[in-house]
Amino acid sequence: MYKRIALFITLTILLFSFQSCKKTCECQPFVNESFGQSYTVDLEGDGSVCQQYSYTDTVNNMISGVICEESK
């Protein structure tokens, strides 16, 4: 009985420890159809997602921005 309880507690701790792994986003800037050097962004533990770091901007018929996707 005590072995089962200890096993359950151990598995629960392992499960939660793997869920708190640091996640990163791969971001790539672009201007019109030319892409620049990609970089990574570490996600904070506040529930932010990669799409929050993506944006686009249009000035004088020129489209620029950053596309961020979750790293694999």
Secondary structure, DSSP 8 states (H G I E B T S, - for coil): -HHHHHHHHHHHHHHHHHHT---EEEEEEEETTEE---EEEE--TT---GGGG-EEEEETTEEEEEEEEE--
